[in-house]
Amino acid sequence: SLDSATWTEAVPTGTDAGKYTVYYKVEATNYETVLDSVEVTIGKATPVVTPPTAITGLTYTGSAQNLINAGSTTGGKLVYSLDNATWTEAVPTGTEAGKYTVYYMVEEDDNYNGVASASIEVTIANATITVTVTANTLTYNGSAQALVTGTTSVGTIKYSLDSATWTEAVPTGTDAGTYTVYYKVEATNYETVSDSVEVTI
C-alpha cells in the first residue's frame, strides 16, 4: 500500500521524482501479522540537452532578427538570456550590428535536475552602403564650380580636398587643373565607405 489504507498484492510503482513510503504486511492463519514500511526515493533525472546553434550570415536590416536556432532538452525548461541574469523561453533577437553572447540553461523542475548555463557567440554584421561619387565635367570659367556629384543610400557624404579636413559641402574648384576629391560615409550599423575621385577643370 502507498497510503496504509488500500492494499494490493501488486508491487507499487511510482513515476515522479520524490520520496515514497511503501507499506507492506503479511497476514496468515496461525502466524503473527507482519506490518511495516520502507522509504523509497526516485531521484531527479538529468536531462539531455541539444545546444542551440548560432545563426550565421546575419547582416543589419533595421529589424530584430533571431540570433540562434533553438536548442532542446529531454526534461526541464530550456531558457535563454542575453545578460546571464534575465531568462526567457523565447529565442533571443538582436537588431543592432555587433557581437552578441547568448546564454542558455535548463531550469530545474520537479522531475529533472537543472543544467548550468553555457553560451555561444553570434554576430550581426554591418550592412553595406551604396555610395556613388562622380567627377563633374568642367571647364575653367573664372568662378568656383562643384567638382563632384554624390549620392548615398544611407547617411551623409563628407568630402575633403586634403583627406584631413572634412565637410558635408561639395568641394569646389576655380583654377584649371586636376583635383583629388576624397569622400567617406560613416553610419552606425554600416560599413564605412572611404574613397577618392580625380576631377579635372
C-alpha positions in Angstrom: 0.0 0.0 0.0 1.1 3.6 -0.6 -1.4 5.0 1.9 -1.7 2.2 4.5 -5.4 2.0 3.7 -5.8 0.4 0.3 -3.9 -2.8 -0.1 -2.9 -5.0 -3.1 -0.6 -7.9 -3.9 0.9 -5.9 -6.8 4.2 -4.2 -6.2 3.5 -0.5 -6.1 5.0 1.8 -8.7 6.0 5.5 -8.9 6.7 7.8 -11.8 7.6 11.3 -10.4 10.8 12.0 -8.6 10.4 12.2 -4.9 10.1 10.1 -1.7 7.6 7.3 -1.3 6.5 5.3 1.7 5.7 1.8 0.8 3.7 0.0 3.5 3.6 -3.8 3.5 2.1 -6.6 5.6 1.7 -10.3 5.6 -1.3 -12.0 7.2 -1.6 -15.7 7.6 -3.6 -18.1 9.8 -1.6 -19.3 12.8 1.1 -16.6 12.2 1.7 -13.2 13.7 0.8 -10.4 11.2 3.8 -8.6 9.9 3.3 -4.8 9.2 6.0 -2.4 8.4 7.1 0.2 5.8 10.1 1.2 3.8 11.1 4.5 2.3 11.9 4.7 -1.4 13.3 7.6 -3.4 13.1 8.2 -7.1 15.8 10.7 -7.9 15.5 13.5 -10.4 16.8 12.7 -13.9 19.4 14.8 -15.6 18.1 16.0 -19.0 19.9 15.6 -22.3 20.4 19.0 -23.9 20.8 19.7 -27.5 22.5 23.1 -27.5 21.2 26.0 -29.6 23.4 27.0 -32.6 24.3 30.4 -33.8 22.6 31.7 -37.0 25.4 32.6 -39.4 25.4 35.3 -42.1 23.3 37.8 -40.2 23.5 41.4 -41.5 21.9 44.5 -40.2 18.5 45.1 -41.6 17.0 47.6 -39.2 14.6 44.9 -37.8 15.0 42.4 -35.0 16.4 39.1 -36.1 16.6 35.7 -34.3 20.2 35.1 -33.1 20.1 31.3 -32.7 18.4 28.2 -33.8 16.6 26.9 -30.7 18.0 24.1 -28.7 16.0 21.3 -27.0 16.0 19.3 -23.8 14.6 16.0 -22.7 13.3 17.5 -19.5 13.2 20.7 -17.5 12.8 24.1 -19.2 15.4 25.4 -21.7 15.7 29.2 -21.3 17.8 31.9 -22.9 19.4 35.2 -21.8 21.4 38.0 -23.3 22.8 39.2 -19.9 23.0 35.9 -18.0 20.5 37.3 -15.5 17.1 37.6 -17.1 15.8 34.4 -18.6 13.1 33.5 -21.1 12.0 30.6 -23.2 11.7 32.9 -26.3 14.6 32.7 -28.8 16.6 36.0 -28.3 16.8 38.6 -31.0 19.1 41.4 -31.9 18.7 44.5 -34.1 22.0 46.4 -34.0 25.1 45.2 -35.7 27.7 43.8 -33.4 28.6 40.7 -31.3 26.1 39.1 -29.0 26.6 36.5 -26.3 23.6 34.2 -26.0 23.4 32.3 -22.7 21.2 29.1 -22.3 20.5 26.7 -19.4 17.9 24.2 -18.2 15.9 25.2 -15.2 15.3 22.5 -12.6 11.7 21.2 -12.1 10.0 18.6 -10.0 11.5 15.6 -12.0 14.6 17.0 -13.7 17.8 18.5 -12.5 18.9 21.8 -13.9 21.8 22.2 -16.3 24.3 25.0 -15.7 24.4 27.9 -18.2 26.6 27.9 -21.2 26.9 30.4 -24.0 27.5 30.9 -27.8 28.6 34.0 -29.7 26.6 35.4 -32.5 27.4 38.3 -34.9 25.2 40.7 -36.8 27.4 42.2 -39.5 27.3 45.8 -40.6 25.2 46.4 -43.7 26.7 47.9 -46.9 26.2 51.5 -48.0 25.8 52.3 -51.7 27.7 55.4 -52.5 28.2 57.0 -55.9 30.5 60.0 -56.4 31.3 61.0 -59.9 33.5 63.8 -61.3 31.7 66.7 -63.0 32.8 67.7 -66.5 34.2 71.1 -66.0 35.9 73.9 -68.0 37.5 77.0 -66.4 35.1 79.9 -66.3 36.6 82.1 -63.6 34.1 81.0 -60.9 34.1 78.3 -58.3 32.5 75.1 -59.6 31.3 72.0 -57.8 33.8 69.3 -58.5 31.6 66.2 -58.0 28.1 64.9 -57.7 27.4 62.4 -55.0 24.6 60.2 -53.7 24.4 57.7 -50.8 21.8 55.2 -49.7 22.4 55.9 -46.0 23.8 58.8 -44.0 25.6 61.8 -45.5 28.7 62.1 -47.7 31.6 64.0 -46.3 34.2 65.5 -48.6 37.8 66.7 -48.3 40.5 68.0 -50.6 43.3 67.1 -48.3 41.9 63.9 -46.5 42.3 65.7 -43.2 39.5 68.4 -43.1 36.1 67.1 -43.9 32.8 68.8 -44.7 29.4 67.9 -46.0 29.6 70.7 -48.6 30.5 69.5 -52.0 34.1 70.9 -52.7 34.6 73.4 -55.4 37.5 74.5 -57.6 38.2 77.6 -59.6 41.5 77.2 -61.4 42.1 74.8 -64.2 43.9 71.7 -63.1 43.4 68.3 -61.5 41.9 67.9 -58.1 41.6 64.9 -55.8 38.3 64.8 -54.0 38.3 62.4 -51.0 34.9 61.2 -49.7 33.6 59.0 -47.0 30.3 57.9 -45.4 30.1 56.7 -41.8 26.8 55.4 -40.3 26.0 53.2 -37.3 25.4 49.6 -38.3 27.0 50.1 -41.7 30.5 49.5 -43.1 32.3 52.8 -43.6 32.9 53.8 -47.2 36.0 55.8 -48.0 37.5 56.5 -51.4 38.5 59.3 -53.8 37.9 60.6 -57.3 40.1 62.6 -59.7 38.4 65.7 -61.2 39.8 68.0 -63.9 38.8 71.5 -64.7 
